[in-house]
Each structure stands twice: as C-alpha cells, then as structure tokens.
C-alpha cells in the first residue's frame, strides 16, 4: 500500500490568552469535491405556499409525526383542504425544516457550560454580569460555528439543502452518512477504514458485478476526494420530470458555482435516492442527458415499474400496516397520508408526481382483477393501463373516480366535473404516460440498488405485506330496502361514500326517487387486503430491478419509509460509494 498522505497540523492558543485550551488547525491537502446528493421519496420533501415571502405558510412539514397532525383533523385535513392546499401550482420547496448542523454538539456544550452561570446571575439580579457573560457565550458559539471543519469546507448543512427533506425520515441518516464520509480531524473517517476489517452486513444478489469488499488501497483511494452530503427536496406534487430539471440545475450550475466561490472544484456527483426519488434521478440521467455528470447512482426501495399501492390508495386510502397498540405514531402517520379514497383522489388527481407511481406497462398485465357475484372474472390491463384503468371513466373500478376529483364542487355541477376530468386526463396523457415511456428500462450504467422483502415468502409479516395485484370480490346485496341513496351526476350510479375502507357499492338499476326498493338492485365489491411480498408499499415485482441493468443489488427485510434507517442499507450505501469512486482515476 502506498504511503498515506497526512495533512499538516499545528497547535495554537485561543484568544484570550487566559484560555489555555489548545486547538488543532489542519491544512488539508487539495482534494476533489464529489457532492453526494440525497433525493427523497414522495411526500418526503417539505413544502410551503408559493408566495415569494420568506415566512410563507407551511403546507407539508416532516420534522416529526406531530408536524403533520393537522392533516388528520376532520375539517382542516379533509378532502377539500387537501384539494386547495396540496396543489402543485400553489406550493414550492421549503428549506426551513429541522436539521442537525455539524456544530450543534459543540454549541450545546458551550450552552451547557454558560447557562447555569447566567441563571445564577439572573437570580441575584446581577444583570450587567448577565449581559457580559451572554456576550462571551455568544462569541464562543459564533466561533464554534465558523471554525467547524465541515462547515468551513462545505458550508452549513442548511445551505446544502438538508432543511428541504423530512427530518423524521432522513435526518439521522444524513447526519450519519456525512460523519461516515468526513472526519473533523483531517484523517480518513474511521467508519471508512473499518470497511476493510468488516464483512458486508448483506449478501449481494446473484449476478452482481462487484463484491463490495475492499482492500486497503481501495479505501485509501477515497482519500483523494471530499464527500459533502447535499439533499435535494423537490415539489413531489409536480411531475418528476420537472424535479429532474431542478436536479439538472443543481448538479450542472448551482453546485459548481457554489464550490467555485469556496475555492474548490466540483465536476460530478453521486446520487442516492429513496423510492420515487429514483424516478427523478433516472429521468435526469437517462432522459435529459445528465448521465455524464454522475459517477454513480444508489437506489433504495424504488418502485421501478410503479406500485399497485398507488392505485389502491386512490380507491381505499392509505393501508395501515402498523397497529395503534404497538406503533401508534406510525399508525397515525400512515392515516395522515390520506385515510380514504376521497382524500387521496383530491390530491392525486391534480398531482403528476404521485400519478407517475401508478404501475407502468413494464409492470406487466393483469394486476387488477374484478370477480362478479356470479363468479365471472376479468383482469386488466390486457395491454394498455392508461386506457383500460386510469382513464376508464365509466368503470366503477377506474383509478380515479370522477365524483371524487373535486370535493369543492359540492353541488356536483356537470360542467365543472367535465372540466376536472379533462384536467386529470391531460395529466395522464401528457405527463404520466410520456414520463413512463422516457425512463422505461433505462438506468445509469453504474447503478446500485436494494429492495425490501420478507425473508419468509410463505409467512409474510404484516409490515411487509404489499399489493402485488389488486383483487375486487363482488357479492349481491339483499338487504337494502328503504336505504336512502344519494346519487351524483356523472358518477355512473355509484354511492358517494365508502362502506368500510375497502368496499364499493354499485347500483345495477334504479327504482323510485333515490330509494332502492329492489332487493337485488346492487352489488358490493370488496378490495382484498395486500398479500404479496415487498416492503409494505413497493412489491418485489417492481422493487427487484433486473440485475442486467445494475452493478450490484441486494434485498433484505426492510420497510419502505424507514429504508435508510437500517444499518444494513447504510452499510450497502457506504460501500457502494467507495466502489463508485474506485472507478474514478
């Protein structure tokens, strides 16, 4: 192994000279800046009102589970509120979210040292002393921030976009990743060094083109680079194509200028994605020619060909895999995303991003089945999911029920319903279909991926049960005498309500004035619960990207939302970064 280049270092006394604490100043060897950009999943970015004001209203904030509780309120968080506020044209990315700065620990130590003294002086009414000691404390805090090695080299974490992504899902991972890639003492981070001694925490899938096991010189090679961690939140209500263009500006314009002003060079990046963020990265690298600016891509739990859950959620709301008794916060959070079809449809019908998660033609045929009370079965799509499922307006099982698109249209005005449907139709044709076609079976040539499934496919735990397909089972309803039925114009004789969270009532014939008197005038269809293997959201069928497109792939039991909180996925991600950089000479 070649001799390791150590940074020069000097010790010096701080000012004032009465403070005998010694600090070490490192003069770093020149290294190439390789930004590691994290791209979150759907609903994983913080949003605010698009007003142009710095303090504009928070719309979607993921500092913690309690940050979103407003959306669980029956009035504030209902379908109408979602329609009005979660609008791609009225929202933008918000960088004010909770983060952990590199200097937070040192600032906390200084506050702990000074705050008892300040409290004592206040109790004794020695207000001049309070002012003096607060001034001294604040000066130390200021210097701690300015002199923090990571902050000095890369800028603050907020400046690197960490506040744009949900702390609840990603904050701890980003902090751990940055600490694994940068040591404040100027040496190789211990976590990186330990990759030589430790075996991977995972087994790669057969067909992977690398082992992700390293020798000394391969780890030492990384000492030529700096890896500042950036995050790119995006407006997940907009098309992922729009978000990909934002990524293009970040990679090709913003970051080179940012580091040039800091006297450093930045040419290419590494992308790490979660869920839908993978679609953003694929569109950037493959559809708008960003591949040459990216050393490599790491995908986590990506719905590579879409997710049946995107369909079922528009029909029944978000599936709740957590129990209120064991995981109450998780269960509440899952409900917040949209507890029924009305809430989910009100948002998704106007938002290209979520609609681009619907199963693509590459997902395959026949993932939707309807079984009538007579036992007859019909499965879709036979060839075209856009025409047969997403735009099948006259079918009760279509993805988007026309009467749920606009909850503000309380009078069910036919003309307004027609306008709303046309708007949804335009999104499917102009943004969803074309987007899916542009990235179909296309990946960066140096791509690493992991996906989640239960290790026992014959006894899948509840948290891993995933919709691999959707199955509606029908039965005759024979006890509907005198039930009042509120019919909607243009709703194809559907009830404007859900019975339970997975059921639909469909009228076969009308009798009397909005009153069903025939015992056999309706059918009840129940959407079966998820029973396939996956991560709770993305099925194995979509998450398991064909190995021929990848450099390395692995799977393990991990749930969708907390995918990057796992030590296994973190180990895979770090090793993938090292492997990517060993191809850079």
N, C-alpha and C positions, 0 to 999 in steps of 0.2 A: 504494500500500500504506500502511496506517495506521502511525503511528509505533510502534515496538516498545517495550513497557514493560520497562525493565531493573530488576532487583532492586537495592535499595540494598546497598552493601557497605562494610565498614570493615576496616582492618588493625589488628592488636593483637599485642603481645608475649606469648609464652607464659610460664608460670611454671615454673622460677625465672627471674628476670630475667637471669641469666647466659647463658641460651639466647637468642640473638639471632634465632632463626628467626621469620619473620613468617607469621602465618596470616590467612586472609581469612574473615570472618564474613558470610554472606549473609542478609539479611532478606527472605524471599520474599513476593511478592505472593500474596494469597489465591487458591487455585485449587481447583476441584472435584476430588475424588478419584474416579478411574474405575479400579477394580481390573481387571486383565487376568488372567483365571483360566485356567490351562492344565489340561486334563483328559486324562490319558494313555490309552493303549490297553490291551487285555487283557494281563495279565502285566506291565504297566508300573508297577505300584504295589508298594511294599514292604509285606510282611505279617509279622505276628508272632502268637504264640499269644495267644488271648483269655483272659488270666488275671487282668487287673486290676493286675498288677505292672509297675512301670516298666521293669524289666530282663527282661521275659519273653523267651522263646526266639525267635530269628529263624526265620521259616519261609521267606520269599521275599525276597531282598535283591538289588538290581541296582546295586551300586556299580561293578561291573565284571564281565567274563566269569568271573573266578575266584570271584566271590561265589556262583555257582550250581553250582560244580563238584561239590558234594556230591550233587546230584541226578543226576549222571552215574555215581555209584558203583553197582555191580551189586546190592548189598544195601540200602544206605541209600536209594538213589534209585529202587528198583524200584516196581512197581505197588502193592504192599501199603503201602509207606511213603507213597506219594502219596495213596492212599485215606484213610489215617489222618491225615496232616498237612495236606494241601491240602483241607480241609473248611470250607465257608463258615460252619458253626456253631462252629468252633473257632479261627477266625482273625479278625484285625482289622488295620486300617491301622497301619503303623509309621512314625513321623516321625524315626527315627534314622539315616536313610540319609545317604550322603555328599552334601555340598553345597559350593558356593563362596560364601562370605559377601562382602558388599561391601567389608569392611575387611580381607580376607585379604592383599591385596597390601601394605598399609601395615604390618600386623602382621609379615609376612615380612621387610620392610625393617628394622624395628626389631630383630627377632631376629638378622638378619644383621649388624647394627651391634654388638650387645652380646655375642653368643655367643662370638666369639674372645677378648674380654676375660675373660669368665667362665672359659673353658677355660684361659687363661694363669694366672689366679689359682689355679685348682684344681691345676695342675701345680706351682705354687710353694707349695702348701699354705696359701694366704692365705684361709682360709675366712671370716673376717669380711668381707673385701672381696667375696668371692663373694656372701654374703648381701646386702650393701649394693647391689651392682650388679644383682643379680637383682631386688631390691625396686624399684630405679629403672626397670629394664626393664619389669617387670610393671605399674608405674604408667603408663608410656607406652603400653603395649598397651591397658590399660583405657581411657585417654583416647582412643586411636585408635578404639576400638570405639564409645565414647559419642558422639564428635564426628563420626563419619562421616555426611555429609549424608543419604545414602539411608537409613541405619539410623535416624537421628534422626527423619526424616519418616515412614517407613513401618514401622519396626520391623525386626527381623532377618529374614533370608530363611527361617530355620528356622521362625520364628513365622508366616511366610506360607506354610508348607506344603511348602517345597522338598524337605525330607527325606522326604516321603511318596512321591515318584516316583523312578524309576530314574535315577540319575546317568549310567549307561552310555548310555542312550538320549537323555536330555533335559537333563542338567546343563549342558553347554556352550551349548545353545540358549537355555535360560532366562537364563543369565548374559549372553549376547549380546543377547537381547531387552530385558532390563532396562537394559543400558548404552545401547541404542539409543533408549530411551524416557525416560531420565533422565540429566542431566548434573550432576556434583557441583559444578560452578562456578556453578550457578544459571541458566545460559543454555540456549537451545534446543540439544538434542543435535545434534552435527554430522551424525550419520547421518540424522536427520530433515531437516535443512537441505539435505543433498545430494540428497534425493529430487527437488528442483526441477531440479537440473542434470542428473541422470542419467535415461536412459530405463529403463523397466522391463526386468528381465532375462528377461522372458517375454512371450509373446503370448497374450492372452485368447481364449477360445473364442468363436466367433460366437454372438451372442445375448446377450452380457454387457451389462448396463445401465450400465456405467461404464467409464472408460478406465484408472483408477488412475494417471493422470498429473496433476500438481498445479501450481498457480500459487503465488506467494509467499504470498498471503493465506490460501490453504487450509492451508499448513504453519503459518503464524503463528497460525491459529485454534487449533491444538493447544496453544499456549502458555497457554491458559486452564485446562488440565487437568494433573493429575498421573496417571501411569500406573504404579502399583505392581504388579509381577508377582507373582501368587499361583499356587500349584499345589494341585490337589485330588486326592491319591491316594485310591483307593477300593478296597474289597474286591471285586476282579474275579471272585471265585468266587460272590458273591451276585448276585441279579437286578440288572440295570441300572436297574430301577425303584427298588430300594432305594437305589442310589447316586445316582439323580436326586433323591430326597428328601433325601439328605445335601447335595447341591448346593443345594437349595432353602433349607435351614437356613443354609448358608454365606452365600449371597447375601442372604437376606432378614432374617437375625437376627445371625449372627456378625460379618460384616464391618461392617455399620452400627454395631454396638456397639463393635467394635474401634477404628474410626476416631473415633467419638464420644468415647471415652476419650482419644484423642490430640488432641482439639480440632478435628477435621476432619469434613467431611460426605461421606458416601458414599451414593449413591442407586441407581445402576445399574452394571452391569458389562459387560465384553466377554468372550466365551468363545472359547478356542482349543482345538480338540480334535484328538486323534490316534486314528485307527482306531476301536475300539469306544467310545472316549470320546465320539464323535459321537452314538452311540445314547443315552448318558446325557444329553447336552445336549438332544437332540431330545425325550426324554421329559419333561425338566424344562420346556422352553419350550412344548411343544405338548400334553402330556397332563395336566400338573398346574399349568397356567396360570402359568408363570414368564416368559412372553414379554415382559410389560410391564416386567420388571426387567432386561432385557438390551438393550443398544444394538445389538449385532450378534454374529454367530457366524461363526467361521472354522473350516472343517472340512478336515483333511488326511487323505487316503487312507482315507476312511470306507467300510466295507462297507455301503453304504446299504440294500441289499436282501439282505444276507447274503453268505457266502462258501462256495463249494463246498469250499474247503480245510478248513472246519470239519468237513465230512463225511469227506473223505479222510483226515484226521488221526486220526479215530476208527477208521478201517479199516486204516491202514498206519503211523501215527506221523507225525511232522513231516517234510516233504520237506526235504532238504538241498540248497540251491541253491549254497552255497559249496563250493569244493574244499578238501580238507585240505592240499593243497600250496600253494595260493595264499592262502587265508584260513583258516588252521587254527583261530583263535579263533572266527571266525564259524561255522565248521562245527560246532565243539564246542557252541557256544551253541544252534544250531538243534536239535541232538540232545537237549540238556538239556530242552527243552520237552516231550519225550516221544518216545522213539525207536521205539516200536511201538504197535500197537493196544491192547495190554493197559495200558500206562502212560497213554495218553491217555484211554481209556474209564474207567479207575478214577477219574480226576479229573472229567472232563466229565459223567459220568452223575449226579453229585451236585451239580453246579455250574450254576445257572441262567444266569449271565453268559456263559460260553463257549457254552452251548447256544443262546443268543439270537443267536449268529453264524451259525447254520445258515441256508441260503437260505430266504427267506420266500416266500409266494405271489407277491409282487411281482417276485421274481427271474425268474419265468416257468416254463414247463412243460418237461418232457423233458430235464432236465440230467443225469439218471442213466440210463445205458443198459447192459443186460446182453445180451451176444451168446453164445448157447449153442454147443457144439461142432458142432451141426447147422446153424449159420448163422442161426438164428432170433433176432431182436432184439426187445427190449421196452424201452420208455423210460418213465421216471417223473420227476416226478409228472404224472399226467394231469389232476389238479385239486387234490388236497389232499396236500401234502408231509408233513404231520403224520401222517396215517393211512397213507399209502402208503409212506413211507420211515422216518420217525423212530419210529413205533410199530408197524412191520411185524415183530413179534416172530418170526414163523415163517419169515421170509425171511432167507437167509444174508447178503444184501446190505443188510439194515437198518442204519441208522446206529449203533445201539447193540446190540452182541451180548450177550445175556443172561448168558452164562457169563463175561464179562469185567468185569461191573459191580462185583463184589465179590471181589477176589483173596484176601481174608481168609477166604473161605468155601472152605477147601482141601478139604473133604470133599464139596463140591457138594451140600449139603443142599437138597432140593427146596423145602421150606418157606421157607428163607432166600432162595433165588433168587426165589421168588414175591414175597416182601416187597420185595426190592431192585428188581425190575422195576416193582412198583406205585409205589414211591417215584420212580423215573425217569419213569414215565408221568404222575404227578401234576405233576412239574416241567414237562413238555412242555405239558400241558393248562392248568395254572394260572398258569404264569409265562412260558413261551416264546410260545405261541400268542396269549395276551391281550396281551402286551407288543408283539409284532409288529403286531397289529391297531391298537394305540393310537397308533403313530407312522407307519403306512403313508402314504407320500406327503405327510408333514407336516414342514414346516421353518419356522424363524423367518423372518419376512418380510424380514430384512436378513441374508442368508446368503451367504458367500463360500466357495468350495471348490476344492481342487486334487486331482488323482489322478495316479497313475503308470502309464505305458505305454511300451514301447519305441517309438522313432521309426520303426523299420522293421518293420511288421507281417508282412512276408514273410520276415524273417530275424531272429527274436527272440533276443536274447542269453539265455543260461541263467538269469541272475539275475532276468529279467523274465518267464520262463515261469510261467504261472499256470493253475490249474484253472478253466476257464470251464465245464467239464462233466466228469463222471466216466464212464469207459467201462471196463466189465469184459469181457474177452475170454476165452471158455472153450475148453478142449480136453479130449479124452479122455485119461485116464491109463492106460497099458497096461503099466506095469512096477511093479506094487505087490504082487507075490506075496510072502507071508511078512512084510510090513511090519506091525509091531505098531501098533495104533491105540488110543489112549486116548480113549474116548468119555465125554462128560459128560452127566449127567441134564439134560434140557431144552435141550440145545444143538442140537437138530434135526439130529443126525448130522454135526456139524461137527468138524473136527480142532481140538483146543485148542492150536494153535500156528500160526505163520505160516511159510510157506516163502519165504524171501527177505523183502523188506519190502513187497511189493505183491501177494502171492498168497494164494489161499484154495483149500483142497481141500474138496470137497463130496461126501459119500457118497450114492450112489443106492440101494444095497441092502446089507444086512448078510449076512455069511457067516461062520459059525463063531463061536468065542468070542474076540471082539475081534481077529480076524485076518482081513484081507481076502485072499481067495484067488482071487476073480474078477478077470480082467484088465480088465474094463470096469466095475468097481464104483464108480469115482469120476471126478469131473471137476475139472480145475484151472482156476481163474479168475485172470487177471492184470489188475490195475488199471493202465491205461495211464498213462504219465507226463504231467505237465502240458504242454500245448502251446498254450495260449491267451495272449493279450496281457494284461498287467497289471503289478502291482508285485511279483510273486512270491507274494503272498498274496491280494490282492483283485483280481478280474478287472475288466477295463474295463466289462463288463456291469453290475457293481454299483457301481464307483467313479465312473462317469460319471453323476452325479446330473442328471436332466433340467434343462435350463437355465431352464425357466419357473419353477422353484422358487427360483432363485438370483439374486443381484445380480451376481456375477461368478464365472467358472470358468476354470480353466486346467489343462493337462496337460503333463507333460514326463517324461523318463526318470528315475525315482527309485524306489529300492527301498522296501519297506514299512516295515521297522523304523527305518531312518535317515532317514525322510522329512524331518524338521525339521532335519537336519544340513546339508542342501543350501542353498547361497547363494540359489538361485532361490526355494525355498519360503520362506526367511526374508525375501527382498525382497517376495514376494507378501503375506506375513503383515503386515509393517510397513505396506505401502501400504494394505492392507485396513483396518487400524486407523485410519489417517488418513482414509480415505474414510468409515468409520463415523462418526467424530467430526465430520466436516463436515456431517452431517445434524443435529447437536445444536446448537441455537442458544442 
